[in-house]
């Protein structure tokens, strides 16, 4: 046996002896408790193995639970389809990735383009102070001015679009990012089904 393997085997053997001695000392005269604890650990091990073995089948269940607990988290059990639960105020807010950064977007069919808050634009590497705010847009807060940019990517689940035209609102003029027609027009379709917003990619 190579020297390295011998040393490793000796170390593991010593560790096993120490653990065995510790268990014997702890459960001396308590065979019933030892058997009970052993069964608990066996059950835990079997449960972990079962979860790992059925991880693909359990993923949709996990996604649906998370969608209810945390509205905005997308259910993506079907390729090219994303489902989102309604927020408590009745709106749909979708957690998406803009240039690889997680951002929430308010589903807004009335918005002609994707609109970002200046604060979130900075998170994806856009320096809002260097933008020219020449576009006039209407928001829930009223009329404001925005600057046009291009997102390298915008995605939710397996639905992804590249080179998406977007606007950046002036600092403090927008409460939430808007998912408008600039993204929605690139989908196969969208609609509300069974209380959930369903987006279908091409």
N, C-alpha and C positions, 0 to 999 in steps of 0.2 A: 504494500500500500504506500503511495507517495506520502512524503512527510506532511504536506499540507492537508491531505485528506485525513490522515491519522489524527492530526491536531484538532481538526474540525469535529471528527467523530468523538474524540475524547471530551471536547468541550460540550457537545450536545448530550453525551452520556452523563457527564457530571451534572448538567442542568436538569436532566430527567431524574437523577437520583435525588437532587435537592428538592425538586417539586414533589416527588413521591414521599420523601421524608416529611415534608411540610404537611401534605394531605393526611398522612398516617397520624401525625401528631394532632392535627385539627379534629379528625373524625374518630379518635381513639374512643372506643366504647359507644360509638354512635353510628352503627352500620346502617340503620334506617335512614338517618339524615344524609349519609354518604350516597346511598342508593337514590334517594329523592333528588339530590343536587345533580347526580350524574345523569339522571333522566332528563332533567331540565336542560342541561347543556347539550345532550343528544338531540332534544327537540329543537333547540335553537339552531344547531348545526344543520339539521334536516330542513328547517324552514329557510335558512339562507341558501342552501343548495337548490331547493324548490324555486325560490324567487329568481335565482340566477338562471335556472333551466328554462323557466317560463317568462323570462324578462321581455321577450318580444310580444307575447300575448298580454302581459300586464301593462305595457306602455300606454295603450289607449285608455285603460282604466285610470292610470295615474294622471294622464293629461286631463281627463274629464273632471276628476276630483280637484285638480289644481285650477281648472277654469272656473269652477264654482267658488272655490275658496278665494281665488285671486283673479277677479274679472280682468280680462285683457290678455291673459295667457292663452295662446292659441292651441286648439286641438288639431293635430296634424296626422291623424291615424291613416288618412287616405292621401296618397301622393298627389300633389297639385291642388289640394283642398285644405283650407284653414277655417276653423270654426271658432267664434269668440262669443262668450257669454255677455249679456247686457250688464252694464254697470248699475249701481243702485239708483242713480238719478235718471235711468232710462236710456242713456246714451251708450254707444259702443266705443270703447277705447281699446286700441290694438297695440300690443307690445311688438315692435318691429325692430329691425336692424337697419340703420342708416349708415352707410360706409363702415359697416361692421360694429357700430355702437348701438346698444340697446336704448331705444327711445319709445315713449308712448305717443300714439297718434289718435286723435279723435276722428272717427269716421264721419265725413261731411260731404255728401253728394252735391251740396250747394257751392262748394269751393272748386274753382276751375283748376287749381293747381295744388300741389303739396306745399304747405306753408310751415316753416319752422320758426320757433321762438329764437331770438338772438342768443339767449342763454344756451339753448341746445345746439345751435349752429356752432358755437365755440367748442362744444364737446366733440364734434366730429372734425374739428380742425379748421373751421372757417373763421377768419378774423372779421367780425362784423364791422369793426371800426373802419375797415378799408373798402366797404361796399358802398355802392351808389343807390340810395333808396329813391328810385324814380317811378316805381310801379305803384299805382293806386289800387288798394284792395279793400273790400268790405268784410268786417269780422263781426262777431257778436258784441265786441266792444265799440263798434263804430268803424268809420273809415280811417285807414292808416296807409302809410307808405311802406313799400317793401323793396328788397333788392333781389334780382334773379341770380340763381346759382345753378349748378348741375351736380346732382348726387351721383357718385360712381355706382352705387348700388342701394337698393331699397328692397327689403325682403321680410316675409313673415312665413315661418315654417319652410316648406319647400317651394313656395312661390317667391320668385326673385325677378327683379327688373334692374336693368343697368342704364346708365346715362339718363337719369330721371330729372327733368326740369323741375325746379322748386323755387320758392321764394323764401326770403328771410325777413321777418317782420322787425321793425325797430324795437329796441330794448323797452320792455314793459308794456308793449302794445298788444301782446297776445298771451292768453292764459294757457293755451294748450296747442301743441302741434296739430295741424289739420291734414288729414288724408283725403285729398280731393281728386278730381277727375284726371289729373295728370298721371296718377297711378291707376285709378279705377278703370279708365278707358283701356288700359293694357291687359285687363283680365278677360277671361272667357265669359265671366258673369259674376254677379253677386246678388244677395238677397237675404231676407230674414226667414228662417225656417225653424219651427218649434222653439221660438224665442231666442235663437242664436243667429248671429250674423255669419253667413257662409260666403267665403271668397273662393272663386275657382280660377286658377291660373290657366294660361294657354299651354 
